[in-house]
Amino acid sequence: MALPASQSAQLQHFFNHSKFEEGKDRDHLIEIDTNSLLYKIAGQEKGEINSAHHQSVDMPGYGLVANAMSPDGVIEGMERIEAKGKSFLLLVQWHPERMTNQGSIFSQNIRRSFLDAVRNNV
């Protein structure tokens, strides 16, 4: 790992973050840090995302900070603490490309921001 982090072995929280048995993603709410890049991209403090993971980051690695949390305290997103002069980096636990609502800001805006960064070599 380029930016090592502490990883939880298995999630055992208030609700299940992994896929349903038939393979479909679950959905749950997240809260977003209003001082984060993710907030600038999404423009919302809360939202619904898909979930299909059974592990998570326990403590962000050096130079990273959590930007989104689920109600049970699981880190759902991270980004650089200091992004100025560095390439675009936005880490999320959900799958924007698999969200049922592709018009969701948590799918569409993330995709657009990433593509804009690629086009601008950020």
Jmol script that loads the backbone (N, CA, C; Angstrom):
load data "model"
ATOM      1  N   MET A   1       0.829  -1.183   0.000  1.00  0.00           N
ATOM      2  CA  MET A   1       0.000   0.000   0.000  1.00  0.00           C
ATOM      3  C   MET A   1       0.872   1.245   0.000  1.00  0.00           C
ATOM      4  N   ALA A   2       0.568   2.184  -0.864  1.00  0.00           N
ATOM      5  CA  ALA A   2       1.327   3.424  -0.947  1.00  0.00           C
ATOM      6  C   ALA A   2       1.109   4.295   0.285  1.00  0.00           C
ATOM      7  N   LEU A   3      -0.103   4.312   0.798  1.00  0.00           N
ATOM      8  CA  LEU A   3      -0.451   5.074   1.991  1.00  0.00           C
ATOM      9  C   LEU A   3      -1.065   4.101   2.997  1.00  0.00           C
ATOM     10  N   PRO A   4      -0.247   3.383   3.758  1.00  0.00           N
ATOM     11  CA  PRO A   4      -0.761   2.326   4.626  1.00  0.00           C
ATOM     12  C   PRO A   4      -1.831   2.827   5.592  1.00  0.00           C
ATOM     13  N   ALA A   5      -2.783   1.972   5.829  1.00  0.00           N
ATOM     14  CA  ALA A   5      -3.867   2.271   6.759  1.00  0.00           C
ATOM     15  C   ALA A   5      -4.121   1.043   7.606  1.00  0.00           C
ATOM     16  N   SER A   6      -4.775   1.223   8.706  1.00  0.00           N
ATOM     17  CA  SER A   6      -5.188   0.112   9.555  1.00  0.00           C
ATOM     18  C   SER A   6      -6.536  -0.382   9.055  1.00  0.00           C
ATOM     19  N   GLN A   7      -6.641  -1.679   8.825  1.00  0.00           N
ATOM     20  CA  GLN A   7      -7.857  -2.256   8.257  1.00  0.00           C
ATOM     21  C   GLN A   7      -8.562  -3.128   9.285  1.00  0.00           C
ATOM     22  N   SER A   8      -9.880  -2.987   9.392  1.00  0.00           N
ATOM     23  CA  SER A   8     -10.667  -3.866  10.248  1.00  0.00           C
ATOM     24  C   SER A   8     -10.733  -5.232   9.597  1.00  0.00           C
ATOM     25  N   ALA A   9     -10.596  -6.269  10.382  1.00  0.00           N
ATOM     26  CA  ALA A   9     -10.634  -7.621   9.829  1.00  0.00           C
ATOM     27  C   ALA A   9     -12.008  -7.923   9.232  1.00  0.00           C
ATOM     28  N   GLN A  10     -13.036  -7.790  10.003  1.00  0.00           N
ATOM     29  CA  GLN A  10     -14.396  -8.047   9.540  1.00  0.00           C
ATOM     30  C   GLN A  10     -15.312  -7.005  10.169  1.00  0.00           C
ATOM     31  N   LEU A  11     -16.273  -6.548   9.398  1.00  0.00           N
ATOM     32  CA  LEU A  11     -17.228  -5.576   9.928  1.00  0.00           C
ATOM     33  C   LEU A  11     -18.258  -6.280  10.797  1.00  0.00           C
ATOM     34  N   GLN A  12     -18.428  -5.801  11.998  1.00  0.00           N
ATOM     35  CA  GLN A  12     -19.475  -6.296  12.891  1.00  0.00           C
ATOM     36  C   GLN A  12     -20.087  -5.075  13.560  1.00  0.00           C
ATOM     37  N   HIS A  13     -20.948  -4.410  12.807  1.00  0.00           N
ATOM     38  CA  HIS A  13     -21.530  -3.163  13.275  1.00  0.00           C
ATOM     39  C   HIS A  13     -23.044  -3.304  13.376  1.00  0.00           C
ATOM     40  N   PHE A  14     -23.730  -2.169  13.423  1.00  0.00           N
ATOM     41  CA  PHE A  14     -25.177  -2.172  13.602  1.00  0.00           C
ATOM     42  C   PHE A  14     -25.929  -2.751  12.412  1.00  0.00           C
ATOM     43  N   PHE A  15     -25.362  -2.605  11.228  1.00  0.00           N
ATOM     44  CA  PHE A  15     -26.019  -3.177  10.055  1.00  0.00           C
ATOM     45  C   PHE A  15     -24.985  -3.796   9.134  1.00  0.00           C
ATOM     46  N   ASN A  16     -25.447  -4.626   8.257  1.00  0.00           N
ATOM     47  CA  ASN A  16     -24.583  -5.369   7.357  1.00  0.00           C
ATOM     48  C   ASN A  16     -24.193  -4.490   6.165  1.00  0.00           C
ATOM     49  N   HIS A  17     -22.917  -4.407   5.863  1.00  0.00           N
ATOM     50  CA  HIS A  17     -22.415  -3.608   4.751  1.00  0.00           C
ATOM     51  C   HIS A  17     -22.162  -4.452   3.506  1.00  0.00           C
ATOM     52  N   SER A  18     -22.270  -5.763   3.620  1.00  0.00           N
ATOM     53  CA  SER A  18     -21.962  -6.633   2.480  1.00  0.00           C
ATOM     54  C   SER A  18     -23.188  -6.835   1.597  1.00  0.00           C
ATOM     55  N   LYS A  19     -22.965  -7.460   0.443  1.00  0.00           N
ATOM     56  CA  LYS A  19     -24.050  -7.704  -0.509  1.00  0.00           C
ATOM     57  C   LYS A  19     -25.101  -8.635   0.091  1.00  0.00           C
ATOM     58  N   PHE A  20     -26.318  -8.559  -0.469  1.00  0.00           N
ATOM     59  CA  PHE A  20     -27.339  -9.537  -0.135  1.00  0.00           C
ATOM     60  C   PHE A  20     -26.907 -10.891  -0.699  1.00  0.00           C
ATOM     61  N   GLU A  21     -27.480 -11.975  -0.196  1.00  0.00           N
ATOM     62  CA  GLU A  21     -27.109 -13.316  -0.659  1.00  0.00           C
ATOM     63  C   GLU A  21     -27.252 -13.476  -2.163  1.00  0.00           C
ATOM     64  N   GLU A  22     -28.259 -12.831  -2.759  1.00  0.00           N
ATOM     65  CA  GLU A  22     -28.460 -12.954  -4.203  1.00  0.00           C
ATOM     66  C   GLU A  22     -27.502 -12.084  -5.011  1.00  0.00           C
ATOM     67  N   GLY A  23     -26.586 -11.388  -4.324  1.00  0.00           N
ATOM     68  CA  GLY A  23     -25.557 -10.628  -5.016  1.00  0.00           C
ATOM     69  C   GLY A  23     -25.845  -9.156  -5.221  1.00  0.00           C
ATOM     70  N   LYS A  24     -27.000  -8.687  -4.812  1.00  0.00           N
ATOM     71  CA  LYS A  24     -27.323  -7.265  -4.972  1.00  0.00           C
ATOM     72  C   LYS A  24     -26.686  -6.455  -3.851  1.00  0.00           C
ATOM     73  N   ASP A  25     -26.301  -5.222  -4.188  1.00  0.00           N
ATOM     74  CA  ASP A  25     -25.730  -4.319  -3.189  1.00  0.00           C
ATOM     75  C   ASP A  25     -26.799  -3.854  -2.224  1.00  0.00           C
ATOM     76  N   ARG A  26     -26.390  -3.602  -1.007  1.00  0.00           N
ATOM     77  CA  ARG A  26     -27.274  -2.962  -0.024  1.00  0.00           C
ATOM     78  C   ARG A  26     -27.150  -1.448  -0.206  1.00  0.00           C
ATOM     79  N   ASP A  27     -28.056  -0.698   0.357  1.00  0.00           N
ATOM     80  CA  ASP A  27     -27.992   0.760   0.368  1.00  0.00           C
ATOM     81  C   ASP A  27     -28.005   1.222   1.819  1.00  0.00           C
ATOM     82  N   HIS A  28     -27.277   2.282   2.106  1.00  0.00           N
ATOM     83  CA  HIS A  28     -27.340   2.894   3.429  1.00  0.00           C
ATOM     84  C   HIS A  28     -26.898   4.347   3.339  1.00  0.00           C
ATOM     85  N   LEU A  29     -27.153   5.078   4.400  1.00  0.00           N
ATOM     86  CA  LEU A  29     -26.834   6.497   4.455  1.00  0.00           C
ATOM     87  C   LEU A  29     -25.375   6.723   4.846  1.00  0.00           C
ATOM     88  N   ILE A  30     -24.851   7.867   4.428  1.00  0.00           N
ATOM     89  CA  ILE A  30     -23.541   8.328   4.873  1.00  0.00           C
ATOM     90  C   ILE A  30     -23.664   9.790   5.263  1.00  0.00           C
ATOM     91  N   GLU A  31     -22.753  10.221   6.136  1.00  0.00           N
ATOM     92  CA  GLU A  31     -22.616  11.625   6.493  1.00  0.00           C
ATOM     93  C   GLU A  31     -21.260  12.085   5.998  1.00  0.00           C
ATOM     94  N   ILE A  32     -21.237  13.266   5.392  1.00  0.00           N
ATOM     95  CA  ILE A  32     -20.034  13.775   4.751  1.00  0.00           C
ATOM     96  C   ILE A  32     -19.474  14.961   5.515  1.00  0.00           C
ATOM     97  N   ASP A  33     -18.173  14.978   5.685  1.00  0.00           N
ATOM     98  CA  ASP A  33     -17.478  16.091   6.326  1.00  0.00           C
ATOM     99  C   ASP A  33     -17.610  17.315   5.421  1.00  0.00           C
ATOM    100  N   THR A  34     -18.144  18.390   5.954  1.00  0.00           N
ATOM    101  CA  THR A  34     -18.400  19.587   5.146  1.00  0.00           C
ATOM    102  C   THR A  34     -17.117  20.338   4.765  1.00  0.00           C
ATOM    103  N   ASN A  35     -15.983  19.934   5.314  1.00  0.00           N
ATOM    104  CA  ASN A  35     -14.699  20.547   4.960  1.00  0.00           C
ATOM    105  C   ASN A  35     -13.922  19.696   3.958  1.00  0.00           C
ATOM    106  N   SER A  36     -14.592  18.761   3.313  1.00  0.00           N
ATOM    107  CA  SER A  36     -13.893  17.795   2.468  1.00  0.00           C
ATOM    108  C   SER A  36     -14.082  18.054   0.971  1.00  0.00           C
ATOM    109  N   LEU A  37     -13.187  17.457   0.194  1.00  0.00           N
ATOM    110  CA  LEU A  37     -13.326  17.443  -1.258  1.00  0.00           C
ATOM    111  C   LEU A  37     -14.626  16.753  -1.651  1.00  0.00           C
ATOM    112  N   LEU A  38     -14.964  15.665  -0.973  1.00  0.00           N
ATOM    113  CA  LEU A  38     -16.202  14.949  -1.289  1.00  0.00           C
ATOM    114  C   LEU A  38     -17.415  15.866  -1.131  1.00  0.00           C
ATOM    115  N   TYR A  39     -17.424  16.694  -0.096  1.00  0.00           N
ATOM    116  CA  TYR A  39     -18.526  17.634   0.081  1.00  0.00           C
ATOM    117  C   TYR A  39     -18.568  18.644  -1.064  1.00  0.00           C
ATOM    118  N   LYS A  40     -17.407  19.121  -1.482  1.00  0.00           N
ATOM    119  CA  LYS A  40     -17.360  20.052  -2.618  1.00  0.00           C
ATOM    120  C   LYS A  40     -17.902  19.399  -3.883  1.00  0.00           C
ATOM    121  N   ILE A  41     -17.637  18.121  -4.056  1.00  0.00           N
ATOM    122  CA  ILE A  41     -18.103  17.384  -5.231  1.00  0.00           C
ATOM    123  C   ILE A  41     -19.592  17.090  -5.142  1.00  0.00           C
ATOM    124  N   ALA A  42     -20.040  16.613  -3.979  1.00  0.00           N
ATOM    125  CA  ALA A  42     -21.437  16.194  -3.822  1.00  0.00           C
ATOM    126  C   ALA A  42     -22.367  17.352  -3.468  1.00  0.00           C
ATOM    127  N   GLY A  43     -21.879  18.303  -2.681  1.00  0.00           N
ATOM    128  CA  GLY A  43     -22.704  19.426  -2.277  1.00  0.00           C
ATOM    129  C   GLY A  43     -23.771  19.064  -1.273  1.00  0.00           C
ATOM    130  N   GLN A  44     -23.613  17.940  -0.599  1.00  0.00           N
ATOM    131  CA  GLN A  44     -24.582  17.494   0.407  1.00  0.00           C
ATOM    132  C   GLN A  44     -23.852  16.950   1.617  1.00  0.00           C
ATOM    133  N   GLU A  45     -24.489  17.113   2.778  1.00  0.00           N
ATOM    134  CA  GLU A  45     -23.925  16.584   4.016  1.00  0.00           C
ATOM    135  C   GLU A  45     -24.294  15.129   4.256  1.00  0.00           C
ATOM    136  N   LYS A  46     -25.368  14.667   3.614  1.00  0.00           N
ATOM    137  CA  LYS A  46     -25.844  13.289   3.786  1.00  0.00           C
ATOM    138  C   LYS A  46     -26.297  12.745   2.447  1.00  0.00           C
ATOM    139  N   GLY A  47     -26.302  11.442   2.354  1.00  0.00           N
ATOM    140  CA  GLY A  47     -26.800  10.819   1.139  1.00  0.00           C
ATOM    141  C   GLY A  47     -26.840   9.315   1.249  1.00  0.00           C
ATOM    142  N   GLU A  48     -27.426   8.697   0.246  1.00  0.00           N
ATOM    143  CA  GLU A  48     -27.539   7.240   0.221  1.00  0.00           C
ATOM    144  C   GLU A  48     -26.599   6.675  -0.834  1.00  0.00           C
ATOM    145  N   ILE A  49     -25.869   5.645  -0.440  1.00  0.00           N
ATOM    146  CA  ILE A  49     -24.917   4.994  -1.341  1.00  0.00           C
ATOM    147  C   ILE A  49     -25.161   3.486  -1.305  1.00  0.00           C
ATOM    148  N   ASN A  50     -24.556   2.774  -2.259  1.00  0.00           N
ATOM    149  CA  ASN A  50     -24.639   1.325  -2.239  1.00  0.00           C
ATOM    150  C   ASN A  50     -23.503   0.775  -1.385  1.00  0.00           C
ATOM    151  N   SER A  51     -23.648  -0.454  -0.949  1.00  0.00           N
ATOM    152  CA  SER A  51     -22.661  -1.041  -0.062  1.00  0.00           C
ATOM    153  C   SER A  51     -22.477  -2.507  -0.399  1.00  0.00           C
ATOM    154  N   ALA A  52     -21.227  -2.927  -0.498  1.00  0.00           N
ATOM    155  CA  ALA A  52     -20.940  -4.325  -0.826  1.00  0.00           C
ATOM    156  C   ALA A  52     -19.593  -4.729  -0.227  1.00  0.00           C
ATOM    157  N   HIS A  53     -19.299  -4.279   0.975  1.00  0.00           N
ATOM    158  CA  HIS A  53     -18.002  -4.607   1.568  1.00  0.00           C
ATOM    159  C   HIS A  53     -18.168  -5.263   2.926  1.00  0.00           C
ATOM    160  N   HIS A  54     -17.188  -6.077   3.284  1.00  0.00           N
ATOM    161  CA  HIS A  54     -17.211  -6.744   4.581  1.00  0.00           C
ATOM    162  C   HIS A  54     -15.996  -6.364   5.423  1.00  0.00           C
ATOM    163  N   GLN A  55     -15.143  -5.490   4.869  1.00  0.00           N
ATOM    164  CA  GLN A  55     -14.008  -4.957   5.598  1.00  0.00           C
ATOM    165  C   GLN A  55     -13.982  -3.447   5.393  1.00  0.00           C
ATOM    166  N   SER A  56     -13.261  -2.767   6.261  1.00  0.00           N
ATOM    167  CA  SER A  56     -13.160  -1.316   6.115  1.00  0.00           C
ATOM    168  C   SER A  56     -11.865  -0.822   6.742  1.00  0.00           C
ATOM    169  N   VAL A  57     -11.551   0.423   6.485  1.00  0.00           N
ATOM    170  CA  VAL A  57     -10.400   1.066   7.104  1.00  0.00           C
ATOM    171  C   VAL A  57     -10.776   1.420   8.536  1.00  0.00           C
ATOM    172  N   ASP A  58      -9.895   1.082   9.448  1.00  0.00           N
ATOM    173  CA  ASP A  58     -10.105   1.396  10.856  1.00  0.00           C
ATOM    174  C   ASP A  58      -9.505   2.760  11.183  1.00  0.00           C
ATOM    175  N   MET A  59      -8.311   3.026  10.602  1.00  0.00           N
ATOM    176  CA  MET A  59      -7.633   4.290  10.814  1.00  0.00           C
ATOM    177  C   MET A  59      -6.961   4.692   9.495  1.00  0.00           C
ATOM    178  N   PRO A  60      -7.292   5.874   8.971  1.00  0.00           N
ATOM    179  CA  PRO A  60      -6.686   6.304   7.707  1.00  0.00           C
ATOM    180  C   PRO A  60      -5.159   6.338   7.785  1.00  0.00           C
ATOM    181  N   GLY A  61      -4.524   6.055   6.661  1.00  0.00           N
ATOM    182  CA  GLY A  61      -3.073   6.074   6.581  1.00  0.00           C
ATOM    183  C   GLY A  61      -2.523   7.488   6.603  1.00  0.00           C
ATOM    184  N   TYR A  62      -1.200   7.582   6.659  1.00  0.00           N
ATOM    185  CA  TYR A  62      -0.514   8.863   6.706  1.00  0.00           C
ATOM    186  C   TYR A  62      -0.928   9.734   5.519  1.00  0.00           C
ATOM    187  N   GLY A  63      -1.315  10.965   5.798  1.00  0.00           N
ATOM    188  CA  GLY A  63      -1.682  11.909   4.754  1.00  0.00           C
ATOM    189  C   GLY A  63      -3.126  11.815   4.310  1.00  0.00           C
ATOM    190  N   LEU A  64      -3.891  10.902   4.897  1.00  0.00           N
ATOM    191  CA  LEU A  64      -5.298  10.732   4.524  1.00  0.00           C
ATOM    192  C   LEU A  64      -6.206  11.091   5.690  1.00  0.00           C
ATOM    193  N   VAL A  65      -7.435  11.445   5.345  1.00  0.00           N
ATOM    194  CA  VAL A  65      -8.439  11.762   6.350  1.00  0.00           C
ATOM    195  C   VAL A  65      -9.773  11.195   5.893  1.00  0.00           C
ATOM    196  N   ALA A  66     -10.585  10.746   6.838  1.00  0.00           N
ATOM    197  CA  ALA A  66     -11.925  10.264   6.520  1.00  0.00           C
ATOM    198  C   ALA A  66     -12.780  11.440   6.070  1.00  0.00           C
ATOM    199  N   ASN A  67     -13.602  11.232   5.035  1.00  0.00           N
ATOM    200  CA  ASN A  67     -14.495  12.290   4.562  1.00  0.00           C
ATOM    201  C   ASN A  67     -15.965  11.882   4.613  1.00  0.00           C
ATOM    202  N   ALA A  68     -16.230  10.594   4.862  1.00  0.00           N
ATOM    203  CA  ALA A  68     -17.613  10.107   4.938  1.00  0.00           C
ATOM    204  C   ALA A  68     -17.681   8.931   5.905  1.00  0.00           C
ATOM    205  N   MET A  69     -18.766   8.895   6.675  1.00  0.00           N
ATOM    206  CA  MET A  69     -18.971   7.829   7.653  1.00  0.00           C
ATOM    207  C   MET A  69     -20.399   7.313   7.546  1.00  0.00           C
ATOM    208  N   SER A  70     -20.562   6.025   7.803  1.00  0.00           N
ATOM    209  CA  SER A  70     -21.907   5.467   7.905  1.00  0.00           C
ATOM    210  C   SER A  70     -22.414   5.709   9.324  1.00  0.00           C
ATOM    211  N   PRO A  71     -23.717   5.579   9.561  1.00  0.00           N
ATOM    212  CA  PRO A  71     -24.259   5.846  10.898  1.00  0.00           C
ATOM    213  C   PRO A  71     -23.661   4.960  11.994  1.00  0.00           C
ATOM    214  N   ASP A  72     -23.126   3.800  11.613  1.00  0.00           N
ATOM    215  CA  ASP A  72     -22.531   2.918  12.622  1.00  0.00           C
ATOM    216  C   ASP A  72     -21.029   3.130  12.787  1.00  0.00           C
ATOM    217  N   GLY A  73     -20.505   4.219  12.208  1.00  0.00           N
ATOM    218  CA  GLY A  73     -19.126   4.592  12.432  1.00  0.00           C
ATOM    219  C   GLY A  73     -18.103   4.022  11.469  1.00  0.00           C
ATOM    220  N   VAL A  74     -18.540   3.361  10.415  1.00  0.00           N
ATOM    221  CA  VAL A  74     -17.618   2.813   9.429  1.00  0.00           C
ATOM    222  C   VAL A  74     -17.166   3.933   8.487  1.00  0.00           C
ATOM    223  N   ILE A  75     -15.861   4.017   8.259  1.00  0.00           N
ATOM    224  CA  ILE A  75     -15.322   4.991   7.313  1.00  0.00           C
ATOM    225  C   ILE A  75     -15.736   4.559   5.910  1.00  0.00           C
ATOM    226  N   GLU A  76     -16.445   5.434   5.213  1.00  0.00           N
ATOM    227  CA  GLU A  76     -16.937   5.125   3.859  1.00  0.00           C
ATOM    228  C   GLU A  76     -16.187   5.880   2.772  1.00  0.00           C
ATOM    229  N   GLY A  77     -15.328   6.832   3.156  1.00  0.00           N
ATOM    230  CA  GLY A  77     -14.548   7.566   2.169  1.00  0.00           C
ATOM    231  C   GLY A  77     -13.347   8.229   2.810  1.00  0.00           C
ATOM    232  N   MET A  78     -12.316   8.461   1.989  1.00  0.00           N
ATOM    233  CA  MET A  78     -11.110   9.144   2.452  1.00  0.00           C
ATOM    234  C   MET A  78     -10.555  10.003   1.322  1.00  0.00           C
ATOM    235  N   GLU A  79      -9.703  10.933   1.709  1.00  0.00           N
ATOM    236  CA  GLU A  79      -9.029  11.799   0.737  1.00  0.00           C
ATOM    237  C   GLU A  79      -7.762  12.331   1.378  1.00  0.00           C
ATOM    238  N   ARG A  80      -6.963  13.036   0.589  1.00  0.00           N
ATOM    239  CA  ARG A  80      -5.725  13.622   1.116  1.00  0.00           C
ATOM    240  C   ARG A  80      -6.042  14.726   2.119  1.00  0.00           C
ATOM    241  N   ILE A  81      -5.229  14.819   3.155  1.00  0.00           N
ATOM    242  CA  ILE A  81      -5.339  15.939   4.097  1.00  0.00           C
ATOM    243  C   ILE A  81      -4.936  17.222   3.380  1.00  0.00           C
ATOM    244  N   GLU A  82      -3.838  17.160   2.650  1.00  0.00           N
ATOM    245  CA  GLU A  82      -3.342  18.315   1.896  1.00  0.00           C
ATOM    246  C   GLU A  82      -3.264  17.915   0.426  1.00  0.00           C
ATOM    247  N   ALA A  83      -4.207  18.397  -0.366  1.00  0.00           N
ATOM    248  CA  ALA A  83      -4.290  17.992  -1.774  1.00  0.00           C
ATOM    249  C   ALA A  83      -3.598  18.961  -2.730  1.00  0.00           C
ATOM    250  N   LYS A  84      -3.296  20.153  -2.267  1.00  0.00           N
ATOM    251  CA  LYS A  84      -2.722  21.173  -3.151  1.00  0.00           C
ATOM    252  C   LYS A  84      -1.428  20.673  -3.791  1.00  0.00           C
ATOM    253  N   GLY A  85      -1.375  20.762  -5.124  1.00  0.00           N
ATOM    254  CA  GLY A  85      -0.188  20.353  -5.865  1.00  0.00           C
ATOM    255  C   GLY A  85      -0.055  18.861  -6.073  1.00  0.00           C
ATOM    256  N   LYS A  86      -1.074  18.092  -5.687  1.00  0.00           N
ATOM    257  CA  LYS A  86      -1.025  16.634  -5.830  1.00  0.00           C
ATOM    258  C   LYS A  86      -2.148  16.165  -6.754  1.00  0.00           C
ATOM    259  N   SER A  87      -2.023  14.960  -7.244  1.00  0.00           N
ATOM    260  CA  SER A  87      -3.036  14.405  -8.144  1.00  0.00           C
ATOM    261  C   SER A  87      -4.353  14.156  -7.405  1.00  0.00           C
ATOM    262  N   PHE A  88      -5.422  14.085  -8.177  1.00  0.00           N
ATOM    263  CA  PHE A  88      -6.762  13.821  -7.664  1.00  0.00           C
ATOM    264  C   PHE A  88      -6.768  12.486  -6.927  1.00  0.00           C
ATOM    265  N   LEU A  89      -7.300  12.462  -5.726  1.00  0.00           N
ATOM    266  CA  LEU A  89      -7.426  11.226  -4.961  1.00  0.00           C
ATOM    267  C   LEU A  89      -8.691  11.301  -4.128  1.00  0.00           C
ATOM    268  N   LEU A  90      -9.624  10.423  -4.424  1.00  0.00           N
ATOM    269  CA  LEU A  90     -10.870  10.315  -3.676  1.00  0.00           C
ATOM    270  C   LEU A  90     -11.169   8.831  -3.534  1.00  0.00           C
ATOM    271  N   LEU A  91     -11.126   8.347  -2.302  1.00  0.00           N
ATOM    272  CA  LEU A  91     -11.345   6.932  -2.031  1.00  0.00           C
ATOM    273  C   LEU A  91     -12.732   6.750  -1.434  1.00  0.00           C
ATOM    274  N   VAL A  92     -13.520   5.842  -2.003  1.00  0.00           N
ATOM    275  CA  VAL A  92     -14.853   5.566  -1.462  1.00  0.00           C
ATOM    276  C   VAL A  92     -15.064   4.066  -1.338  1.00  0.00           C
ATOM    277  N   GLN A  93     -15.844   3.665  -0.346  1.00  0.00           N
ATOM    278  CA  GLN A  93     -16.137   2.254  -0.120  1.00  0.00           C
ATOM    279  C   GLN A  93     -17.295   1.765  -0.986  1.00  0.00           C
ATOM    280  N   TRP A  94     -18.055   2.686  -1.557  1.00  0.00           N
ATOM    281  CA  TRP A  94     -19.167   2.266  -2.402  1.00  0.00           C
ATOM    282  C   TRP A  94     -18.716   2.163  -3.849  1.00  0.00           C
ATOM    283  N   HIS A  95     -19.612   1.728  -4.707  1.00  0.00           N
ATOM    284  CA  HIS A  95     -19.324   1.548  -6.131  1.00  0.00           C
ATOM    285  C   HIS A  95     -20.197   2.496  -6.942  1.00  0.00           C
ATOM    286  N   PRO A  96     -19.699   3.714  -7.231  1.00  0.00           N
ATOM    287  CA  PRO A  96     -20.493   4.670  -8.009  1.00  0.00           C
ATOM    288  C   PRO A  96     -20.950   4.096  -9.352  1.00  0.00           C
ATOM    289  N   GLU A  97     -20.138   3.263  -9.963  1.00  0.00           N
ATOM    290  CA  GLU A  97     -20.469   2.689 -11.270  1.00  0.00           C
ATOM    291  C   GLU A  97     -21.583   1.648 -11.194  1.00  0.00           C
ATOM    292  N   ARG A  98     -21.890   1.159  -9.990  1.00  0.00           N
ATOM    293  CA  ARG A  98     -22.936   0.144  -9.821  1.00  0.00           C
ATOM    294  C   ARG A  98     -24.189   0.671  -9.137  1.00  0.00           C
ATOM    295  N   MET A  99     -24.218   1.950  -8.831  1.00  0.00           N
ATOM    296  CA  MET A  99     -25.391   2.475  -8.150  1.00  0.00           C
ATOM    297  C   MET A  99     -26.607   2.389  -9.056  1.00  0.00           C
ATOM    298  N   THR A 100     -27.727   2.019  -8.478  1.00  0.00           N
ATOM    299  CA  THR A 100     -28.972   1.902  -9.238  1.00  0.00           C
ATOM    300  C   THR A 100     -29.325   3.229  -9.886  1.00  0.00           C
ATOM    301  N   ASN A 101     -29.181   4.308  -9.132  1.00  0.00           N
ATOM    302  CA  ASN A 101     -29.468   5.648  -9.642  1.00  0.00           C
ATOM    303  C   ASN A 101     -28.167   6.271 -10.150  1.00  0.00           C
ATOM    304  N   GLN A 102     -27.884   6.132 -11.426  1.00  0.00           N
ATOM    305  CA  GLN A 102     -26.659   6.692 -11.996  1.00  0.00           C
ATOM    306  C   GLN A 102     -26.695   8.221 -12.049  1.00  0.00           C
ATOM    307  N   GLY A 103     -27.846   8.815 -11.819  1.00  0.00           N
ATOM    308  CA  GLY A 103     -27.957  10.266 -11.741  1.00  0.00           C
ATOM    309  C   GLY A 103     -27.654  10.798 -10.355  1.00  0.00           C
ATOM    310  N   SER A 104     -27.442   9.904  -9.400  1.00  0.00           N
ATOM    311  CA  SER A 104     -27.126  10.310  -8.030  1.00  0.00           C
ATOM    312  C   SER A 104     -25.850  11.131  -8.014  1.00  0.00           C
ATOM    313  N   ILE A 105     -25.804  12.136  -7.158  1.00  0.00           N
ATOM    314  CA  ILE A 105     -24.589  12.936  -7.030  1.00  0.00           C
ATOM    315  C   ILE A 105     -23.417  12.094  -6.557  1.00  0.00           C
ATOM    316  N   PHE A 106     -23.714  10.979  -5.891  1.00  0.00           N
ATOM    317  CA  PHE A 106     -22.653  10.104  -5.396  1.00  0.00           C
ATOM    318  C   PHE A 106     -22.163   9.143  -6.473  1.00  0.00           C
ATOM    319  N   SER A 107     -22.733   9.240  -7.633  1.00  0.00           N
ATOM    320  CA  SER A 107     -22.259   8.502  -8.803  1.00  0.00           C
ATOM    321  C   SER A 107     -21.820   9.496  -9.870  1.00  0.00           C
ATOM    322  N   GLN A 108     -22.754  10.293 -10.325  1.00  0.00           N
ATOM    323  CA  GLN A 108     -22.519  11.228 -11.433  1.00  0.00           C
ATOM    324  C   GLN A 108     -21.458  12.272 -11.114  1.00  0.00           C
ATOM    325  N   ASN A 109     -21.532  12.915  -9.957  1.00  0.00           N
ATOM    326  CA  ASN A 109     -20.586  13.982  -9.633  1.00  0.00           C
ATOM    327  C   ASN A 109     -19.176  13.452  -9.391  1.00  0.00           C
ATOM    328  N   ILE A 110     -19.073  12.265  -8.804  1.00  0.00           N
ATOM    329  CA  ILE A 110     -17.748  11.670  -8.600  1.00  0.00           C
ATOM    330  C   ILE A 110     -17.132  11.327  -9.951  1.00  0.00           C
ATOM    331  N   ARG A 111     -17.910  10.724 -10.817  1.00  0.00           N
ATOM    332  CA  ARG A 111     -17.423  10.387 -12.161  1.00  0.00           C
ATOM    333  C   ARG A 111     -16.958  11.640 -12.892  1.00  0.00           C
ATOM    334  N   ARG A 112     -17.789  12.684 -12.867  1.00  0.00           N
ATOM    335  CA  ARG A 112     -17.463  13.933 -13.555  1.00  0.00           C
ATOM    336  C   ARG A 112     -16.181  14.562 -12.982  1.00  0.00           C
ATOM    337  N   SER A 113     -16.050  14.580 -11.663  1.00  0.00           N
ATOM    338  CA  SER A 113     -14.867  15.167 -11.028  1.00  0.00           C
ATOM    339  C   SER A 113     -13.601  14.402 -11.390  1.00  0.00           C
ATOM    340  N   PHE A 114     -13.692  13.088 -11.416  1.00  0.00           N
ATOM    341  CA  PHE A 114     -12.539  12.277 -11.786  1.00  0.00           C
ATOM    342  C   PHE A 114     -12.143  12.537 -13.239  1.00  0.00           C
ATOM    343  N   LEU A 115     -13.117  12.528 -14.136  1.00  0.00           N
ATOM    344  CA  LEU A 115     -12.824  12.764 -15.557  1.00  0.00           C
ATOM    345  C   LEU A 115     -12.276  14.171 -15.786  1.00  0.00           C
ATOM    346  N   ASP A 116     -12.816  15.154 -15.082  1.00  0.00           N
ATOM    347  CA  ASP A 116     -12.283  16.515 -15.191  1.00  0.00           C
ATOM    348  C   ASP A 116     -10.818  16.572 -14.739  1.00  0.00           C
ATOM    349  N   ALA A 117     -10.510  15.873 -13.650  1.00  0.00           N
ATOM    350  CA  ALA A 117      -9.132  15.852 -13.158  1.00  0.00           C
ATOM    351  C   ALA A 117      -8.201  15.190 -14.163  1.00  0.00           C
ATOM    352  N   VAL A 118      -8.660  14.126 -14.810  1.00  0.00           N
ATOM    353  CA  VAL A 118      -7.849  13.452 -15.823  1.00  0.00           C
ATOM    354  C   VAL A 118      -7.613  14.391 -17.003  1.00  0.00           C
ATOM    355  N   ARG A 119      -8.672  15.038 -17.451  1.00  0.00           N
ATOM    356  CA  ARG A 119      -8.549  15.970 -18.586  1.00  0.00           C
ATOM    357  C   ARG A 119      -7.587  17.128 -18.280  1.00  0.00           C
ATOM    358  N   ASN A 120      -7.606  17.575 -17.039  1.00  0.00           N
ATOM    359  CA  ASN A 120      -6.780  18.714 -16.635  1.00  0.00           C
ATOM    360  C   ASN A 120      -5.441  18.297 -16.043  1.00  0.00           C
ATOM    361  N   ASN A 121      -5.156  16.990 -16.061  1.00  0.00           N
ATOM    362  CA  ASN A 121      -3.915  16.443 -15.504  1.00  0.00           C
ATOM    363  C   ASN A 121      -3.693  16.872 -14.066  1.00  0.00           C
ATOM    364  N   VAL A 122      -4.756  16.859 -13.281  1.00  0.00           N
ATOM    365  CA  VAL A 122      -4.651  17.258 -11.875  1.00  0.00           C
ATOM    366  C   VAL A 122      -4.290  16.044 -11.049  1.00  0.00           C
TER     367      VAL A 122
END
end "model"
wireframe off; spacefill off
backbone 0.3
color backbone group
